[in-house]
Amino acid sequence: MIDFLVYALSGKLLLFLSKRFPPVKTILYKKEFFAELYDCNLCYGFWVYLVLSFFFKNINVEQIKNKYVGQIVVAGFTTFIIHLISIGWDEIFGKVVIDAYGEQS
């Protein structure tokens, strides 16, 4: 259980830092596919967690015999859960800015 929490938190930290680091955006925006992937938090998160799952060897679903399919399932599940937590955090603690025209951003 503690391994999964370290996996989830380190992935979220990696996502946060990569979104704040300008060279990552510059590199990924050279191709349209990667730009769309980078802009979608759920999609980008899945690939970050999938790559991270190869470094955390003991994060796997025991019932799935194929190791790689288990890592894909764990990456998808973790991405979805962290995405829901992030949406909730932003909803509660996020800042809403309303401009002069009444548009919300």
C-alpha positions as CSV (number, residue, x, y, z in Angstrom):
1,M,0.0,0.0,0.0
2,I,2.8,2.4,0.8
3,D,4.5,1.6,-2.5
4,F,1.3,2.6,-4.3
5,L,1.1,5.9,-2.4
6,V,4.7,6.7,-3.2
7,Y,4.0,5.8,-6.9
8,A,0.9,8.0,-7.0
9,L,2.5,11.0,-5.3
10,S,5.7,10.8,-7.3
11,G,3.7,10.7,-10.5
12,K,1.6,13.7,-9.5
13,L,4.8,15.6,-8.6
14,L,6.3,14.7,-11.9
15,L,3.2,15.8,-13.7
16,F,3.1,19.1,-11.8
17,L,6.8,19.9,-12.4
18,S,6.6,18.9,-16.1
19,K,3.7,21.3,-16.6
20,R,5.7,24.1,-14.9
21,F,8.9,23.5,-16.8
22,P,8.9,25.5,-20.1
23,P,11.4,23.3,-22.1
24,V,9.0,20.3,-21.8
25,K,6.2,22.3,-23.4
26,T,8.6,23.6,-26.1
27,I,9.8,20.1,-27.0
28,L,6.4,18.6,-27.0
29,Y,4.7,21.4,-29.0
30,K,6.9,20.6,-32.1
31,K,4.4,17.9,-33.1
32,E,0.6,18.4,-33.0
33,F,0.0,14.9,-31.5
34,F,2.3,15.6,-28.6
35,A,0.8,19.1,-28.1
36,E,-2.7,17.6,-27.8
37,L,-1.4,14.9,-25.5
38,Y,0.3,17.5,-23.3
39,D,-2.8,19.6,-23.1
40,C,-5.0,16.7,-21.9
41,N,-4.2,16.1,-18.3
42,L,-5.7,12.6,-18.3
43,C,-3.9,11.5,-21.4
44,Y,-0.5,13.0,-20.4
45,G,-0.9,11.6,-16.9
46,F,-1.5,8.1,-18.3
47,W,1.8,8.1,-20.2
48,V,3.7,9.6,-17.2
49,Y,2.3,6.9,-14.9
50,L,2.9,4.1,-17.5
51,V,6.6,5.1,-17.8
52,L,6.8,5.5,-14.0
53,S,5.3,2.0,-13.5
54,F,8.4,0.4,-15.1
55,F,10.5,2.0,-12.4
56,F,8.2,0.7,-9.6
57,K,8.5,-3.0,-10.3
58,N,6.3,-4.2,-7.5
59,I,3.3,-2.0,-8.6
60,N,1.2,-4.5,-10.5
61,V,-2.2,-6.3,-10.5
62,E,-1.6,-9.7,-9.1
63,Q,-4.6,-11.3,-10.9
64,I,-3.3,-10.4,-14.3
65,K,-0.7,-12.9,-15.5
66,N,0.9,-10.6,-18.1
67,K,3.1,-8.1,-16.3
68,Y,2.8,-5.4,-19.0
69,V,-0.9,-5.5,-19.1
70,G,-1.0,-5.2,-15.3
71,Q,1.2,-2.1,-15.5
72,I,-1.1,-0.6,-18.1
73,V,-4.1,-1.3,-15.9
74,V,-2.4,0.2,-12.8
75,A,-1.3,3.3,-14.8
76,G,-4.9,3.9,-16.1
77,F,-6.5,3.4,-12.7
78,T,-4.0,5.6,-10.9
79,T,-4.3,8.3,-13.6
80,F,-8.1,8.3,-13.3
81,I,-8.0,8.5,-9.5
82,I,-5.4,11.2,-9.3
83,H,-7.3,13.2,-12.0
84,L,-10.5,13.0,-10.0
85,I,-8.6,14.1,-6.8
86,S,-7.0,17.0,-8.8
87,I,-10.4,18.1,-10.1
88,G,-11.9,18.1,-6.6
89,W,-8.9,20.0,-5.2
90,D,-9.2,22.6,-8.0
91,E,-12.9,22.9,-7.4
92,I,-12.6,23.5,-3.7
93,F,-9.4,25.6,-3.6
94,G,-9.1,26.9,-7.1
95,K,-9.3,30.6,-7.9
96,V,-12.1,31.9,-10.2
97,V,-11.3,35.1,-12.1
98,I,-14.1,37.0,-13.8
99,D,-13.0,39.7,-16.3
100,A,-14.7,43.0,-17.1
101,Y,-17.1,41.3,-19.6
102,G,-18.4,38.8,-17.1
103,E,-16.4,35.9,-18.7
104,Q,-15.2,33.3,-16.4
105,S,-11.6,32.0,-16.9
